Amino acid sequence: MLRLLLALTLALSIGPPVRGAERTRLTVYTALEPEQHGPIKAAIEAAVPDVEIAWVWDQTGIITDRILAEREAPKADMVLGLAATSLQVFKRADLLLAYRPEGAERLRPAFRDADDGYAWTGMDAYLGVICFNTAAGESARLSAPVFWRDLLAPALKGRILMPNPVHTGTGYLLVAGWLQTMGEAAGWAFMDALHENVAAYLPVAATPCREAARGSHAIGLTYDMRAAVLRAAGAPIRIIVPADGVGWELEAFGILKSSPHAALARRVADWAASREANLLYARTFAVVAFPGLATPPPDYPPHAEARMIRNNLAWMAENRPRILAEWSRRYGSKAVPSRATE
């Protein structure tokens, strides 16, 4: 009997077998391309084992508007892989937690929040380019554009596709780039003329170049690495970085002030600013925050980064509502509804 009592006491003190540690689900809003989700989720969960990443994905404009619409009842813990201009909008709306990740000082200055109350950090940069289908150009005797103004040639009427800036970060960086480099009056005049040649404004940033690669249109405006990926896969496209300079944007991350899991989100942010994270970003972007890690593919234009304009991200953030409202008023008649090209 004594032995039985001792055995029961020991069993009660040890308790049931210990299961694997419970993980906390972090809801992360993102505009990263879907093929990036798996590798980045796996890397975060390996670095922060008590976290489970739950992505909520859409195009930049959709995610930006969603977070603003949810400000009274936030649903996200973090934003990771969204335009830095969008995060600046969130910061102005007092939606972001002030946090400077460990190691942020090692990142290139343009990728760090320079204002008081540090709240966002850049990951990579993407820039606007022209995908020119060389086969279609040859058959229609079209000249490859060199400058943005070359897109206004009468021969290109109905042959150009562009991302919708209301939905996509790429579309917005193109519009903001033209307005900054040409001046607002000349920039809108350029877009008025360009509108005559644009067949449609598409809701997904990658689609115009994909369509150009298929030959449905001679020209698709997109971002640099999507064009490089398509060309590397054998698409008959030439990647053109206009000589008069190109607009660009940063992808960035930040923590929502309302997150109930801020301590864990800070650890994810520390990983997102690390060298290891930037090595992962460099697989899909030619320009990353951590110096010396970029490994652009062989078909990437070597002069692309040199043609990035002096971009004012704060101006882009502040003027986004006004610019998009005016763009929609002028050109919305050719905008394809969201998801229609998926």
C-alpha positions as CSV (number, residue, x, y, z in Angstrom):
1,M,0.0,0.0,0.0
2,L,2.8,2.4,0.9
3,R,4.5,1.7,-2.5
4,L,1.1,2.4,-4.3
5,L,0.7,5.8,-2.4
6,L,4.3,6.8,-3.3
7,A,3.7,5.9,-7.0
8,L,0.4,8.0,-7.1
9,T,2.1,10.9,-5.4
10,L,5.0,10.8,-7.9
11,A,2.6,10.6,-10.8
12,L,0.6,13.6,-9.6
13,S,3.8,15.7,-9.1
14,I,5.1,15.0,-12.6
15,G,1.7,15.6,-14.3
16,P,0.8,14.8,-17.9
17,P,3.4,14.7,-20.6
18,V,4.5,18.2,-21.7
19,R,3.2,19.2,-25.1
20,G,5.1,21.5,-27.6
21,A,4.9,25.1,-26.5
22,E,1.8,27.0,-27.6
23,R,2.5,29.5,-30.3
24,T,0.9,32.9,-30.5
25,R,-0.8,33.8,-33.7
26,L,0.4,37.2,-35.2
27,T,-1.8,38.6,-37.9
28,V,0.4,40.3,-40.4
29,Y,-0.9,42.5,-43.2
30,T,1.3,42.4,-46.3
31,A,1.6,43.3,-50.0
32,L,4.5,40.9,-50.5
33,E,4.2,38.7,-53.6
34,P,2.5,35.4,-52.6
35,E,5.6,33.4,-53.5
36,Q,7.4,35.2,-50.8
37,H,5.0,34.3,-48.0
38,G,6.1,30.8,-47.4
39,P,9.9,31.4,-47.1
40,I,9.5,34.5,-44.9
41,K,6.9,32.9,-42.6
42,A,9.2,29.8,-42.2
43,A,12.2,32.1,-41.4
44,I,10.3,34.2,-38.8
45,E,8.9,31.1,-37.1
46,A,12.4,29.6,-36.9
47,A,13.8,32.8,-35.4
48,V,10.9,33.4,-33.0
49,P,9.5,29.9,-32.3
50,D,6.6,31.0,-30.1
51,V,5.1,32.9,-33.0
52,E,2.8,31.7,-35.8
53,I,2.5,34.1,-38.7
54,A,-0.9,34.5,-40.3
55,W,-0.7,36.6,-43.5
56,V,-3.5,38.8,-44.8
57,W,-2.5,39.7,-48.4
58,D,-3.7,42.2,-51.0
59,Q,-2.3,44.9,-53.2
60,T,-0.7,48.0,-51.5
61,G,-3.6,50.4,-51.9
62,I,-6.2,47.8,-50.7
63,I,-4.2,47.0,-47.6
64,T,-3.5,50.7,-46.8
65,D,-7.2,51.5,-47.1
66,R,-8.2,48.5,-45.0
67,I,-5.9,49.4,-42.1
68,L,-7.2,53.0,-42.1
69,A,-10.8,51.7,-42.2
70,E,-10.1,49.4,-39.3
71,R,-8.6,52.1,-37.1
72,E,-11.5,51.9,-34.6
73,A,-11.4,48.1,-34.4
74,P,-7.9,47.0,-35.6
75,K,-7.4,43.4,-36.7
76,A,-3.7,43.3,-37.5
77,D,-0.7,43.0,-35.2
78,M,1.9,44.1,-37.7
79,V,2.5,45.3,-41.2
80,L,5.4,43.7,-43.1
81,G,6.1,44.2,-46.8
82,L,4.0,47.3,-47.5
83,A,4.9,50.7,-49.0
84,A,6.9,52.9,-46.6
85,T,4.6,55.8,-47.7
86,S,1.6,53.8,-46.4
87,L,3.4,53.3,-43.0
88,Q,4.0,57.0,-42.9
89,V,0.3,57.5,-43.3
90,F,-0.4,55.1,-40.5
91,K,2.2,56.9,-38.3
92,R,0.5,60.3,-38.9
93,A,-2.8,58.6,-37.9
94,D,-1.2,57.5,-34.7
95,L,-1.6,53.8,-35.5
96,L,2.0,52.6,-35.2
97,L,3.9,51.6,-32.1
98,A,7.2,53.5,-31.7
99,Y,9.9,50.9,-31.9
100,R,13.4,50.9,-33.4
101,P,14.5,47.3,-34.1
102,E,17.8,46.0,-32.9
103,G,20.5,46.5,-35.5
104,A,18.5,49.2,-37.4
105,E,21.6,51.4,-37.3
106,R,23.3,49.0,-39.7
107,L,20.7,49.6,-42.5
108,R,21.1,52.1,-45.2
109,P,19.8,55.6,-44.0
110,A,17.0,55.8,-46.6
111,F,15.5,52.6,-45.1
112,R,15.2,54.1,-41.6
113,D,12.4,56.3,-40.2
114,A,14.1,59.7,-39.9
115,D,11.4,61.4,-37.8
116,D,10.8,61.5,-34.1
117,G,9.1,58.4,-32.6
118,Y,10.8,55.9,-34.9
119,A,8.0,53.5,-36.1
120,W,8.9,51.9,-39.4
121,T,11.8,50.3,-41.1
122,G,12.5,49.6,-44.7
123,M,13.2,46.1,-46.2
124,D,13.8,46.6,-49.9
125,A,13.2,49.0,-52.7
126,Y,11.4,48.6,-56.0
127,L,11.2,50.9,-59.0
128,G,9.1,51.5,-62.1
129,V,10.2,50.1,-65.4
130,I,8.9,49.5,-68.9
131,C,8.4,45.9,-70.2
132,F,8.7,46.2,-74.0
133,N,7.8,43.1,-76.0
134,T,10.5,43.0,-78.7
135,A,8.6,40.6,-80.9
136,A,5.5,42.7,-80.9
137,G,7.6,45.8,-81.4
138,E,9.3,44.3,-84.4
139,S,6.1,43.1,-86.1
140,A,4.4,46.5,-85.6
141,R,7.6,48.5,-86.3
142,L,7.5,50.1,-82.9
143,S,10.6,51.9,-81.5
144,A,11.6,50.9,-78.0
145,P,11.1,53.8,-75.6
146,V,14.1,55.5,-74.1
147,F,12.4,58.4,-72.2
148,W,8.9,58.4,-70.5
149,R,7.8,60.9,-73.2
150,D,8.3,58.2,-75.8
151,L,5.2,56.4,-74.5
152,L,3.2,59.2,-76.0
153,A,3.9,58.2,-79.6
154,P,0.7,57.8,-81.7
155,A,1.8,54.3,-82.8
156,L,1.4,53.1,-79.2
157,K,-2.3,54.0,-78.9
158,G,-4.1,51.1,-77.1
159,R,-0.8,49.2,-76.8
160,I,0.1,50.1,-73.1
161,L,-1.0,48.6,-69.8
162,M,-0.3,50.2,-66.5
163,P,-1.0,49.3,-62.8
164,N,-3.8,51.2,-61.2
165,P,-2.2,53.5,-58.5
166,V,-5.3,53.4,-56.4
167,H,-4.7,49.6,-55.9
168,T,-1.0,49.2,-56.4
169,G,2.1,50.6,-54.9
170,T,3.8,50.4,-58.3
171,G,1.1,52.4,-60.0
172,Y,1.4,55.1,-57.3
173,L,5.2,55.3,-57.4
174,L,5.0,55.8,-61.2
175,V,2.5,58.6,-60.8
176,A,4.3,60.2,-57.9
177,G,7.6,60.0,-59.8
178,W,6.2,61.8,-62.8
179,L,4.7,64.5,-60.6
180,Q,7.9,65.1,-58.7
181,T,10.3,65.1,-61.7
182,M,8.1,67.0,-64.2
183,G,6.3,69.2,-61.8
184,E,2.6,68.8,-61.1
185,A,1.2,70.8,-64.1
186,A,3.5,69.0,-66.6
187,G,3.1,65.7,-64.8
188,W,-0.7,65.7,-65.1
189,A,-0.4,66.9,-68.8
190,F,1.9,63.9,-69.4
191,M,-0.6,61.5,-67.9
192,D,-3.4,63.1,-69.9
193,A,-1.5,62.3,-73.1
194,L,-0.4,58.9,-71.8
195,H,-4.1,58.0,-71.0
196,E,-4.8,58.2,-74.7
197,N,-2.4,55.3,-75.3
198,V,-3.2,53.2,-72.3
199,A,-5.6,50.3,-73.0
200,A,-6.4,49.7,-69.3
201,Y,-5.2,50.3,-65.7
202,L,-4.9,46.9,-64.0
203,P,-5.4,46.2,-60.3
204,V,-2.3,43.9,-59.8
205,A,1.1,45.4,-60.3
206,A,2.7,42.4,-62.0
207,T,-0.1,41.9,-64.6
208,P,0.9,44.6,-67.2
209,C,4.3,43.1,-67.7
210,R,2.9,39.5,-67.7
211,E,0.5,40.6,-70.5
212,A,3.3,42.2,-72.4
213,A,5.4,39.1,-72.0
214,R,2.5,37.1,-73.5
215,G,2.2,39.5,-76.4
216,S,-1.3,40.8,-75.8
217,H,0.1,44.3,-75.6
218,A,3.5,45.8,-76.6
219,I,4.2,47.6,-73.4
220,G,3.5,46.9,-69.7
221,L,4.6,49.2,-66.9
222,T,5.6,47.3,-63.7
223,Y,8.3,47.1,-61.1
224,D,11.9,46.1,-61.8
225,M,12.2,42.5,-60.3
226,R,8.9,41.3,-61.8
227,A,10.2,42.2,-65.2
228,A,13.6,40.6,-64.5
229,V,11.8,37.3,-63.4
230,L,9.7,37.2,-66.5
231,R,12.7,37.9,-68.8
232,A,14.8,35.2,-67.0
233,A,12.0,32.8,-67.7
234,G,12.3,33.4,-71.4
235,A,9.8,36.1,-72.1
236,P,10.6,38.2,-75.2
237,I,10.8,41.5,-73.3
238,R,13.3,44.2,-72.9
239,I,13.5,45.9,-69.5
240,I,13.7,49.6,-70.0
241,V,14.6,52.0,-67.2
242,P,13.9,55.4,-68.7
243,A,16.8,57.7,-68.9
244,D,15.0,60.7,-67.4
245,G,14.7,58.9,-64.0
246,V,12.2,56.5,-62.4
247,G,10.1,56.7,-59.3
248,W,10.6,54.2,-56.5
249,E,9.3,53.0,-53.2
250,L,10.4,51.1,-50.2
251,E,8.7,48.0,-48.7
252,A,8.7,48.4,-44.9
253,F,7.4,47.0,-41.7
254,G,6.0,48.3,-38.5
255,I,3.9,47.3,-35.4
256,L,0.3,48.3,-34.9
257,K,0.0,50.2,-31.6
258,S,-3.2,48.2,-30.9
259,S,-1.5,44.8,-31.1
260,P,-2.1,42.8,-27.9
261,H,1.1,40.9,-28.7
262,A,3.5,43.8,-29.0
263,A,6.4,42.1,-27.1
264,L,6.4,39.2,-29.7
265,A,5.9,41.6,-32.6
266,R,9.1,43.5,-31.5
267,R,11.0,40.2,-31.7
268,V,9.7,39.7,-35.2
269,A,10.7,43.3,-36.1
270,D,14.2,42.6,-34.8
271,W,14.4,39.6,-37.1
272,A,13.0,41.7,-40.0
273,A,15.8,44.2,-39.7
274,S,18.5,41.6,-39.5
275,R,21.2,40.6,-42.0
276,E,19.6,37.1,-42.3
277,A,16.2,38.7,-43.2
278,N,17.8,40.9,-45.8
279,L,19.5,37.9,-47.4
280,L,16.0,36.5,-47.8
281,Y,14.7,39.8,-49.3
282,A,17.7,39.8,-51.7
283,R,16.3,36.7,-53.4
284,T,13.5,38.6,-54.8
285,F,14.6,42.3,-54.8
286,A,17.7,43.9,-56.3
287,V,17.9,46.7,-53.7
288,V,17.7,45.8,-50.0
289,A,18.2,47.7,-46.8
290,F,21.3,45.9,-45.5
291,P,24.4,47.2,-47.4
292,G,26.3,44.8,-49.6
293,L,23.8,42.0,-49.9
294,A,22.1,42.7,-53.2
295,T,22.4,39.9,-55.8
296,P,20.4,41.1,-58.8
297,P,19.8,38.5,-61.5
298,P,21.9,38.5,-64.8
299,D,19.1,40.2,-66.7
300,Y,18.6,43.0,-64.3
301,P,19.5,46.4,-65.8
302,P,22.9,47.4,-64.3
303,H,22.0,51.1,-64.4
304,A,18.6,50.8,-62.7
305,E,19.6,52.0,-59.2
306,A,21.5,55.0,-60.6
307,R,18.3,56.2,-62.4
308,M,16.2,56.3,-59.2
309,I,15.0,59.9,-58.7
310,R,15.5,61.9,-55.6
311,N,12.2,60.7,-54.1
312,N,10.4,62.5,-51.3
313,L,8.5,59.6,-49.5
314,A,7.1,62.0,-47.0
315,W,5.5,64.1,-49.8
316,M,4.2,60.9,-51.4
317,A,2.5,59.9,-48.1
318,E,1.1,63.4,-47.4
319,N,-0.3,63.9,-50.8
320,R,-1.5,60.3,-51.5
321,P,-5.3,61.0,-51.0
322,R,-5.3,64.1,-53.1
323,I,-3.3,62.5,-55.9
324,L,-5.3,59.4,-56.1
325,A,-8.6,61.3,-56.0
326,E,-7.4,63.4,-59.0
327,W,-6.1,60.4,-60.8
328,S,-9.4,58.6,-60.4
329,R,-11.3,61.6,-61.6
330,R,-9.2,61.9,-64.8
331,Y,-8.5,58.3,-65.7
332,G,-10.8,56.0,-63.7
333,S,-12.9,55.2,-66.8
334,K,-10.2,52.7,-68.0
335,A,-9.6,51.1,-64.6
336,V,-10.2,47.4,-64.4
337,P,-12.1,46.4,-61.2
338,S,-10.0,44.8,-58.5
339,R,-9.4,41.0,-59.0
340,A,-10.6,41.1,-62.6
341,T,-7.2,40.1,-63.9
342,E,-6.4,37.4,-61.3
